Amino acid sequence: MNKFFYILLVFTVLNSCSEYQKALKADGEGAIAEKFKMGETLYEEGKFEKANRLFAQIVPNYRGKPQAEKLMYLYSNSFYKMGDYYVSGYQFERFAASYPKSEKLEEASFLSAKSSYMLSPVYTKDQTETKEAIEKLQEFINVYPDSEYATEASKLVQELDFKLEKKSYSIAKQYNQISDYPASVRSFDNFIFEFPGSSLREDALFYRLDSAYKLAMNSVELKKTLQFGIVNLKKQRLETAKEYSDIFKSSFVNSKYIKDVNSMAVAIEEELKNYSTKS
């Protein structure tokens, strides 16, 4: 009995493959409708690559026809299901532009934006595509604030925003690790300004202080003439580091970094005493 069913299964699979190959090679008016029908069946069965190949052959034949809307939606979504997000984003965008009154318009607009989200790389790589995805998802939310997809779109935007935060934070911390403290301080300043509500704020404030502290403590006495007088760079850097330590302590009293911060604050105060006695 098992052998019989196995043979039947093999026969069915081979027969379906043969029918598919026939449909691919078929030509003429009747073949176009048959390809659409078989493509729909394959699509419903989750065989998106096969369906896509059939749809691709008949898309030009349905331009301007009533069935074109359905075909173009299935064609666009088959790319999405296959994971070809560059093409699915483009095709869904075309669908939305071509069928502004379609009942699938909202879904197509969302999937176009989500295709961009799927193209966003890991945070360590260039984030151009991440920024583009945020713009498209935010545009969808603005156009369809009450959409059933709005909640998911908002979550995707938050996820991409955090990716940008991690990218910015990692760059600033890398400067700290290679002892490029001026660049680290600048980068952390930018991060804190751009992402005021970040979950990485505590770490950013600490490493900004750490960079400013090391920059100040390793500075030599150097006086620089500016427009409004002479400035001692070491003293100026110590004062900046003190400001950063005060900001950190007022923001995160029970921080995991608080012992290190207090230790740096004491050392900064001791160094600054030298300048109060000089004056």
C-alpha positions as a Markdown table, in Angstrom:
| # | Residue | x | y | z |
|---|---|---|---|---|
| 1 | Met | 0.0 | 0.0 | 0.0 |
| 2 | Asn | 2.8 | 2.4 | 0.9 |
| 3 | Lys | 4.6 | 1.6 | -2.3 |
| 4 | Phe | 1.5 | 2.3 | -4.3 |
| 5 | Phe | 1.0 | 5.8 | -2.7 |
| 6 | Tyr | 4.7 | 6.5 | -3.2 |
| 7 | Ile | 4.4 | 5.7 | -6.9 |
| 8 | Leu | 1.2 | 7.8 | -7.2 |
| 9 | Leu | 3.0 | 10.7 | -5.5 |
| 10 | Val | 6.0 | 10.6 | -7.8 |
| 11 | Phe | 3.6 | 10.3 | -10.8 |
| 12 | Thr | 1.6 | 13.4 | -9.6 |
| 13 | Val | 4.8 | 15.5 | -9.1 |
| 14 | Leu | 6.2 | 14.5 | -12.5 |
| 15 | Asn | 2.9 | 15.2 | -14.1 |
| 16 | Ser | 2.5 | 18.7 | -12.5 |
| 17 | Cys | 6.1 | 19.5 | -13.5 |
| 18 | Ser | 5.3 | 18.5 | -17.0 |
| 19 | Glu | 2.2 | 20.7 | -17.1 |
| 20 | Tyr | 4.2 | 23.6 | -15.7 |
| 21 | Gln | 6.9 | 23.2 | -18.3 |
| 22 | Lys | 4.2 | 23.0 | -21.0 |
| 23 | Ala | 2.5 | 26.2 | -19.7 |
| 24 | Leu | 5.9 | 28.0 | -19.8 |
| 25 | Lys | 6.5 | 27.1 | -23.4 |
| 26 | Ala | 2.9 | 27.6 | -24.6 |
| 27 | Asp | 2.1 | 30.4 | -26.9 |
| 28 | Gly | -1.1 | 32.1 | -28.3 |
| 29 | Glu | -4.2 | 33.7 | -26.8 |
| 30 | Gly | -5.4 | 30.6 | -25.0 |
| 31 | Ala | -2.0 | 30.1 | -23.5 |
| 32 | Ile | -2.1 | 33.5 | -21.8 |
| 33 | Ala | -5.3 | 32.8 | -19.9 |
| 34 | Glu | -4.0 | 29.3 | -18.9 |
| 35 | Lys | -0.7 | 30.8 | -17.6 |
| 36 | Phe | -2.7 | 33.3 | -15.5 |
| 37 | Lys | -4.9 | 30.4 | -14.1 |
| 38 | Met | -1.9 | 28.1 | -13.4 |
| 39 | Gly | 0.1 | 31.1 | -11.9 |
| 40 | Glu | -2.8 | 31.8 | -9.5 |
| 41 | Thr | -2.9 | 28.1 | -8.4 |
| 42 | Leu | 0.8 | 28.0 | -7.9 |
| 43 | Tyr | 0.7 | 31.3 | -5.9 |
| 44 | Glu | -2.0 | 29.9 | -3.6 |
| 45 | Glu | 0.1 | 26.8 | -3.1 |
| 46 | Gly | 3.0 | 28.9 | -2.0 |
| 47 | Lys | 5.1 | 28.1 | -5.1 |
| 48 | Phe | 5.9 | 31.8 | -5.7 |
| 49 | Glu | 9.0 | 31.3 | -7.9 |
| 50 | Lys | 7.0 | 29.2 | -10.4 |
| 51 | Ala | 4.0 | 31.6 | -10.3 |
| 52 | Asn | 6.3 | 34.5 | -10.8 |
| 53 | Arg | 7.8 | 33.1 | -14.0 |
| 54 | Leu | 4.4 | 32.6 | -15.4 |
| 55 | Phe | 3.2 | 36.1 | -14.4 |
| 56 | Ala | 6.3 | 37.7 | -15.9 |
| 57 | Gln | 5.4 | 36.2 | -19.3 |
| 58 | Ile | 1.9 | 37.6 | -19.4 |
| 59 | Val | 2.1 | 41.0 | -17.7 |
| 60 | Pro | 2.5 | 42.9 | -21.0 |
| 61 | Asn | -0.6 | 41.1 | -22.4 |
| 62 | Tyr | -2.9 | 42.4 | -19.6 |
| 63 | Arg | -2.0 | 46.1 | -19.6 |
| 64 | Gly | -5.2 | 48.1 | -19.7 |
| 65 | Lys | -7.4 | 45.0 | -19.1 |
| 66 | Pro | -9.7 | 44.5 | -16.1 |
| 67 | Gln | -7.6 | 41.5 | -14.8 |
| 68 | Ala | -4.4 | 43.6 | -14.8 |
| 69 | Glu | -4.9 | 44.9 | -11.3 |
| 70 | Lys | -5.2 | 41.4 | -9.8 |
| 71 | Leu | -2.3 | 40.1 | -11.9 |
| 72 | Met | 0.0 | 43.0 | -10.9 |
| 73 | Tyr | -0.8 | 42.6 | -7.2 |
| 74 | Leu | 0.0 | 38.8 | -7.4 |
| 75 | Tyr | 3.1 | 39.6 | -9.4 |
| 76 | Ser | 4.4 | 42.2 | -7.0 |
| 77 | Asn | 3.7 | 40.1 | -4.0 |
| 78 | Ser | 5.4 | 37.0 | -5.5 |
| 79 | Phe | 8.6 | 39.0 | -5.5 |
| 80 | Tyr | 8.0 | 39.9 | -1.9 |
| 81 | Lys | 7.4 | 36.3 | -0.9 |
| 82 | Met | 10.5 | 35.2 | -2.8 |
| 83 | Gly | 12.6 | 37.7 | -0.8 |
| 84 | Asp | 13.4 | 39.9 | -3.8 |
| 85 | Tyr | 12.8 | 43.1 | -1.9 |
| 86 | Tyr | 14.4 | 45.5 | -4.4 |
| 87 | Val | 11.9 | 44.4 | -7.1 |
| 88 | Ser | 8.9 | 44.0 | -4.8 |
| 89 | Gly | 9.3 | 47.5 | -3.5 |
| 90 | Tyr | 9.5 | 48.9 | -7.0 |
| 91 | Gln | 6.5 | 46.8 | -8.2 |
| 92 | Phe | 4.3 | 47.6 | -5.3 |
| 93 | Glu | 5.2 | 51.3 | -5.8 |
| 94 | Arg | 4.1 | 51.0 | -9.5 |
| 95 | Phe | 0.9 | 49.1 | -8.4 |
| 96 | Ala | 0.0 | 52.0 | -6.0 |
| 97 | Ala | 0.6 | 54.6 | -8.7 |
| 98 | Ser | -1.3 | 52.6 | -11.4 |
| 99 | Tyr | -4.4 | 51.6 | -9.2 |
| 100 | Pro | -5.0 | 54.5 | -6.8 |
| 101 | Lys | -8.6 | 53.3 | -6.2 |
| 102 | Ser | -7.7 | 49.6 | -5.6 |
| 103 | Glu | -8.9 | 47.9 | -2.5 |
| 104 | Lys | -5.3 | 46.6 | -2.2 |
| 105 | Leu | -3.8 | 50.1 | -2.3 |
| 106 | Glu | -3.2 | 50.4 | 1.4 |
| 107 | Glu | -1.6 | 46.9 | 1.6 |
| 108 | Ala | 0.5 | 47.5 | -1.5 |
| 109 | Ser | 1.7 | 50.9 | -0.1 |
| 110 | Phe | 2.7 | 49.2 | 3.2 |
| 111 | Leu | 4.5 | 46.3 | 1.5 |
| 112 | Ser | 6.4 | 48.7 | -0.7 |
| 113 | Ala | 7.6 | 50.5 | 2.5 |
| 114 | Lys | 8.3 | 47.2 | 4.3 |
| 115 | Ser | 10.3 | 46.0 | 1.3 |
| 116 | Ser | 12.6 | 48.9 | 2.0 |
| 117 | Tyr | 12.8 | 47.9 | 5.7 |
| 118 | Met | 13.8 | 44.4 | 4.6 |
| 119 | Leu | 16.7 | 45.9 | 2.7 |
| 120 | Ser | 18.1 | 47.7 | 5.7 |
| 121 | Pro | 21.6 | 46.3 | 6.5 |
| 122 | Val | 23.1 | 45.5 | 9.9 |
| 123 | Tyr | 24.0 | 48.7 | 11.8 |
| 124 | Thr | 27.8 | 48.3 | 11.2 |
| 125 | Lys | 27.3 | 48.9 | 7.5 |
| 126 | Asp | 26.3 | 52.1 | 5.6 |
| 127 | Gln | 22.8 | 53.1 | 6.7 |
| 128 | Thr | 21.6 | 54.9 | 3.5 |
| 129 | Glu | 18.9 | 52.3 | 2.9 |
| 130 | Thr | 17.9 | 52.4 | 6.6 |
| 131 | Lys | 17.2 | 56.1 | 6.3 |
| 132 | Glu | 15.2 | 55.6 | 3.0 |
| 133 | Ala | 13.1 | 52.9 | 4.7 |
| 134 | Ile | 12.3 | 55.2 | 7.6 |
| 135 | Glu | 11.2 | 57.9 | 5.2 |
| 136 | Lys | 8.9 | 55.5 | 3.3 |
| 137 | Leu | 7.4 | 53.9 | 6.4 |
| 138 | Gln | 6.8 | 57.4 | 8.0 |
| 139 | Glu | 5.2 | 58.5 | 4.8 |
| 140 | Phe | 2.9 | 55.5 | 4.9 |
| 141 | Ile | 2.0 | 56.3 | 8.6 |
| 142 | Asn | 1.2 | 59.9 | 7.6 |
| 143 | Val | -1.0 | 58.9 | 4.7 |
| 144 | Tyr | -2.7 | 56.0 | 6.5 |
| 145 | Pro | -2.7 | 56.9 | 10.3 |
| 146 | Asp | -5.6 | 54.6 | 11.0 |
| 147 | Ser | -4.4 | 51.7 | 8.9 |
| 148 | Glu | -4.4 | 48.1 | 10.2 |
| 149 | Tyr | -0.7 | 48.2 | 9.3 |
| 150 | Ala | 0.1 | 51.5 | 11.1 |
| 151 | Thr | 1.1 | 49.8 | 14.4 |
| 152 | Glu | 3.5 | 47.5 | 12.6 |
| 153 | Ala | 4.9 | 50.3 | 10.5 |
| 154 | Ser | 5.6 | 52.3 | 13.7 |
| 155 | Lys | 7.4 | 49.4 | 15.3 |
| 156 | Leu | 9.5 | 49.0 | 12.2 |
| 157 | Val | 10.4 | 52.7 | 12.3 |
| 158 | Gln | 11.5 | 52.4 | 16.0 |
| 159 | Glu | 13.6 | 49.4 | 15.1 |
| 160 | Leu | 15.3 | 51.3 | 12.3 |
| 161 | Asp | 15.8 | 54.4 | 14.4 |
| 162 | Phe | 17.6 | 52.3 | 17.0 |
| 163 | Lys | 19.8 | 50.9 | 14.3 |
| 164 | Leu | 20.8 | 54.4 | 13.4 |
| 165 | Glu | 21.5 | 55.1 | 17.1 |
| 166 | Lys | 23.7 | 52.0 | 17.4 |
| 167 | Lys | 25.6 | 53.1 | 14.3 |
| 168 | Ser | 26.2 | 56.6 | 15.6 |
| 169 | Tyr | 27.1 | 55.3 | 19.1 |
| 170 | Ser | 29.5 | 52.6 | 17.8 |
| 171 | Ile | 31.4 | 55.2 | 15.8 |
| 172 | Ala | 31.8 | 57.5 | 18.7 |
| 173 | Lys | 32.9 | 54.6 | 21.0 |
| 174 | Gln | 35.3 | 53.4 | 18.4 |
| 175 | Tyr | 37.0 | 56.8 | 18.5 |
| 176 | Asn | 37.3 | 56.4 | 22.3 |
| 177 | Gln | 38.8 | 52.9 | 22.0 |
| 178 | Ile | 41.5 | 54.1 | 19.5 |
| 179 | Ser | 42.2 | 57.1 | 21.8 |
| 180 | Asp | 41.1 | 59.7 | 19.3 |
| 181 | Tyr | 39.4 | 61.6 | 22.2 |
| 182 | Pro | 38.6 | 64.9 | 20.3 |
| 183 | Ala | 36.7 | 63.0 | 17.7 |
| 184 | Ser | 35.0 | 60.8 | 20.3 |
| 185 | Val | 33.8 | 63.9 | 22.3 |
| 186 | Arg | 32.5 | 65.5 | 19.1 |
| 187 | Ser | 30.8 | 62.3 | 18.0 |
| 188 | Phe | 29.2 | 61.7 | 21.4 |
| 189 | Asp | 28.0 | 65.4 | 21.5 |
| 190 | Asn | 26.3 | 64.8 | 18.2 |
| 191 | Phe | 24.8 | 61.5 | 19.3 |
| 192 | Ile | 23.4 | 63.0 | 22.5 |
| 193 | Phe | 21.9 | 65.9 | 20.5 |
| 194 | Glu | 20.4 | 63.7 | 17.8 |
| 195 | Phe | 19.0 | 61.0 | 20.0 |
| 196 | Pro | 18.0 | 62.7 | 23.3 |
| 197 | Gly | 15.7 | 59.8 | 24.3 |
| 198 | Ser | 18.0 | 57.0 | 23.4 |
| 199 | Ser | 18.3 | 53.9 | 25.6 |
| 200 | Leu | 22.1 | 54.3 | 25.0 |
| 201 | Arg | 22.2 | 57.7 | 26.6 |
| 202 | Glu | 23.7 | 56.6 | 29.9 |
| 203 | Asp | 26.6 | 54.8 | 28.1 |
| 204 | Ala | 27.0 | 57.8 | 25.7 |
| 205 | Leu | 27.3 | 60.3 | 28.5 |
| 206 | Phe | 29.8 | 58.1 | 30.3 |
| 207 | Tyr | 32.1 | 57.6 | 27.3 |
| 208 | Arg | 31.8 | 61.2 | 26.4 |
| 209 | Leu | 33.0 | 62.1 | 29.9 |
| 210 | Asp | 35.7 | 59.4 | 29.7 |
| 211 | Ser | 37.0 | 60.8 | 26.4 |
| 212 | Ala | 36.9 | 64.4 | 27.7 |
| 213 | Tyr | 38.6 | 63.3 | 31.0 |
| 214 | Lys | 41.5 | 61.5 | 29.2 |
| 215 | Leu | 41.9 | 64.4 | 26.7 |
| 216 | Ala | 42.1 | 66.9 | 29.6 |
| 217 | Met | 44.4 | 64.8 | 31.8 |
| 218 | Asn | 46.8 | 64.0 | 29.0 |
| 219 | Ser | 46.9 | 67.6 | 27.8 |
| 220 | Val | 50.0 | 69.7 | 28.2 |
| 221 | Glu | 50.0 | 73.4 | 29.3 |
| 222 | Leu | 49.4 | 75.3 | 26.1 |
| 223 | Lys | 48.1 | 78.8 | 25.8 |
| 224 | Lys | 46.2 | 79.8 | 22.7 |
| 225 | Thr | 45.4 | 83.4 | 21.7 |
| 226 | Leu | 41.8 | 83.7 | 20.7 |
| 227 | Gln | 39.8 | 86.8 | 19.6 |
| 228 | Phe | 38.8 | 87.6 | 23.2 |
| 229 | Gly | 42.0 | 86.7 | 25.0 |
| 230 | Ile | 44.4 | 84.0 | 25.9 |
| 231 | Val | 43.0 | 80.5 | 26.7 |
| 232 | Asn | 44.8 | 77.7 | 28.5 |
| 233 | Leu | 43.7 | 74.6 | 26.6 |
| 234 | Lys | 44.3 | 72.2 | 29.5 |
| 235 | Lys | 42.3 | 74.2 | 31.9 |
| 236 | Gln | 39.5 | 74.6 | 29.3 |
| 237 | Arg | 39.4 | 70.9 | 28.7 |
| 238 | Leu | 39.3 | 70.2 | 32.5 |
| 239 | Glu | 36.4 | 72.5 | 32.8 |
| 240 | Thr | 34.6 | 70.8 | 30.0 |
| 241 | Ala | 35.2 | 67.4 | 31.6 |
| 242 | Lys | 33.9 | 68.7 | 34.9 |
| 243 | Glu | 30.8 | 69.9 | 33.2 |
| 244 | Tyr | 30.3 | 66.5 | 31.6 |
| 245 | Ser | 30.8 | 64.8 | 35.0 |
| 246 | Asp | 28.2 | 67.1 | 36.6 |
| 247 | Ile | 25.7 | 66.3 | 33.8 |
| 248 | Phe | 26.2 | 62.6 | 34.2 |
| 249 | Lys | 25.9 | 62.6 | 38.0 |
| 250 | Ser | 22.7 | 64.6 | 37.8 |
| 251 | Ser | 21.2 | 62.4 | 35.2 |
| 252 | Phe | 22.2 | 58.9 | 36.5 |
| 253 | Val | 22.7 | 58.9 | 40.2 |
| 254 | Asn | 22.6 | 55.1 | 40.6 |
| 255 | Ser | 24.5 | 54.3 | 37.4 |
| 256 | Lys | 26.7 | 51.3 | 37.0 |
| 257 | Tyr | 29.4 | 53.8 | 36.1 |
| 258 | Ile | 29.0 | 56.1 | 39.1 |
| 259 | Lys | 32.2 | 55.0 | 40.9 |
| 260 | Asp | 34.3 | 55.7 | 37.9 |
| 261 | Val | 32.5 | 59.0 | 37.4 |
| 262 | Asn | 33.1 | 60.0 | 41.0 |
| 263 | Ser | 36.8 | 59.0 | 40.7 |
| 264 | Met | 37.2 | 61.1 | 37.6 |
| 265 | Ala | 35.4 | 64.0 | 39.2 |
| 266 | Val | 37.8 | 64.0 | 42.1 |
| 267 | Ala | 40.8 | 63.9 | 39.9 |
| 268 | Ile | 39.4 | 66.8 | 37.7 |
| 269 | Glu | 38.8 | 68.9 | 40.8 |
| 270 | Glu | 42.4 | 68.3 | 42.0 |
| 271 | Glu | 43.8 | 69.4 | 38.7 |
| 272 | Leu | 41.6 | 72.5 | 38.6 |
| 273 | Lys | 42.9 | 73.5 | 42.1 |
| 274 | Asn | 46.3 | 74.2 | 40.5 |
| 275 | Tyr | 44.7 | 76.9 | 38.4 |
| 276 | Ser | 42.9 | 78.5 | 41.3 |
| 277 | Thr | 46.2 | 78.8 | 43.2 |
| 278 | Lys | 47.9 | 80.3 | 40.2 |
| 279 | Ser | 45.3 | 83.0 | 39.8 |
